[in-house]
Amino acid sequence: MRKKESSIEMANVMEKTLSQAIAERRATPSFDDSHVPDDDLKKILEAGLQAPSGYNMQPWRFVVVRSEEQKRRLRAASFNQAKVEEAAAMIVACGDADGWRNGDIEEMLRLGREGGMPENYAEQAKINIPNYLSNHPNFPMWLNRHVMIAFTHMMLMAEVLGYDTAPMEGFEEERVREVLKLPLSYHVVALLGIGHLKGSDKFYGGRFSMARTVFAEEYGKPLKI
Ligand SMILES: Cc1cc2nc3c(=O)[nH]c(=O)nc-3n(C[C@H](O)[C@H](O)[C@H](O)COP(=O)(O)O)c2cc1C
């Protein structure tokens, strides 16, 4: 565990495997006053930015809140949840509804070309993406699905690095928007608290069985594995 060690010492600490991180992760009820070094925060953020997205459009945006003053304001916008102020870092995960209109397509194509995107794909994408997004039957769902994949990458990377995390949907979007001075095109999707657990962890709430949640081939047929 990385708890309360310097970043130099931490470099030698074994990361958890993904299986361990998934098994051990709990929604942290309370954080102690330890910090997240910049190197680790960067790894966590970069893990999120590596998430997949439709057409590689990456509509996610994140605001990292670490100052005491901003955390206090964010807490007030989050139904006074104490862990918002206790966390070493709060990552506010947003989706930008207008990114694709404001240069994201061009940037996606620039990066793609660097990686070998064929020119005929790029030309087609310039037409297809605006068509697809301007006629999307459920655009908030489209945004949300991408932001949450990146969010989950970050949460699990933080756990792999030995941190504790708290995902949160308990906030008032308009108040968060005001605190963070977000543009109107930004939707606030979820908050992620990162730090180290204070006290004991919450109980394990259990998970629904595969029989209840997983089907084979079509709805209602049990998967036999
Ligand atoms: C998107 C999302 C939003 C959540 N919002 C809150 C929240 O606002 N406050 C809170 O205390 N817990 C919140 N939780 C934590 C859940 O209550 C917790 O994940 C669930 O009870 C299962 O517990 P576990 O994650 O420890 O297994 C949220 C979890 C998710 C995934």
The ligand as a Tripos MOL2 file, in Angstrom:
@<TRIPOS>MOLECULE
LIG
   31    33     1     0     0
SMALL
NO_CHARGES

@<TRIPOS>ATOM
      1 C1        -21.9290    6.7930  -10.2140 C.3       1 LIG1
      2 C2        -21.9350    6.5740   -8.7290 C.ar      1 LIG1
      3 C3        -22.4130    7.5610   -7.9110 C.ar      1 LIG1
      4 C4        -22.3550    7.4280   -6.5140 C.ar      1 LIG1
      5 N1        -22.7230    8.4800   -5.7280 N.ar      1 LIG1
      6 C5        -22.4980    8.4170   -4.3940 C.ar      1 LIG1
      7 C6        -22.6810    9.5530   -3.5750 C.ar      1 LIG1
      8 O1        -23.0210   10.6400   -4.0470 O.2       1 LIG1
      9 N2        -22.4440    9.4420   -2.2550 N.ar      1 LIG1
     10 C7        -22.0250    8.2730   -1.6900 C.ar      1 LIG1
     11 O2        -21.8270    8.2350   -0.4800 O.2       1 LIG1
     12 N3        -21.8150    7.1730   -2.4480 N.ar      1 LIG1
     13 C8        -22.0160    7.2160   -3.7720 C.ar      1 LIG1
     14 N4        -21.7500    6.1220   -4.5700 N.ar      1 LIG1
     15 C9        -21.2180    4.9040   -3.9540 C.3       1 LIG1
     16 C10       -22.2220    3.7740   -3.9490 C.3       1 LIG1
     17 O3        -23.1660    3.9520   -2.9240 O.3       1 LIG1
     18 C11       -21.4570    2.4510   -3.7920 C.3       1 LIG1
     19 O4        -20.6370    2.2850   -4.9070 O.3       1 LIG1
     20 C12       -22.3980    1.2650   -3.6550 C.3       1 LIG1
     21 O5        -23.1350    1.3280   -2.4710 O.3       1 LIG1
     22 C13       -21.6370   -0.0560   -3.6570 C.3       1 LIG1
     23 O6        -20.6400   -0.0310   -2.6760 O.3       1 LIG1
     24 P1        -19.1360   -0.3640   -3.0350 P.3       1 LIG1
     25 O7        -18.7640    0.5350   -4.1830 O.co2     1 LIG1
     26 O8        -18.3560   -0.0350   -1.7980 O.co2     1 LIG1
     27 O9        -19.0780   -1.8000   -3.3800 O.co2     1 LIG1
     28 C14       -21.8540    6.2340   -5.9460 C.ar      1 LIG1
     29 C15       -21.4000    5.2160   -6.8000 C.ar      1 LIG1
     30 C16       -21.4350    5.3830   -8.1630 C.ar      1 LIG1
     31 C17       -20.8680    4.2990   -9.0490 C.3       1 LIG1
@<TRIPOS>BOND
     1     1     2 1
     2     2     3 ar
     3     2    30 ar
     4     3     4 ar
     5     4     5 ar
     6     4    28 ar
     7     5     6 ar
     8     6     7 ar
     9     6    13 1
    10     7     8 2
    11     7     9 ar
    12     9    10 ar
    13    10    11 2
    14    10    12 ar
    15    12    13 ar
    16    13    14 ar
    17    14    15 1
    18    14    28 ar
    19    15    16 1
    20    16    17 1
    21    16    18 1
    22    18    19 1
    23    18    20 1
    24    20    21 1
    25    20    22 1
    26    22    23 1
    27    23    24 1
    28    24    25 2
    29    24    26 1
    30    24    27 1
    31    28    29 ar
    32    29    30 ar
    33    30    31 1
@<TRIPOS>SUBSTRUCTURE
     1 LIG1         1 GROUP 0 **** ****
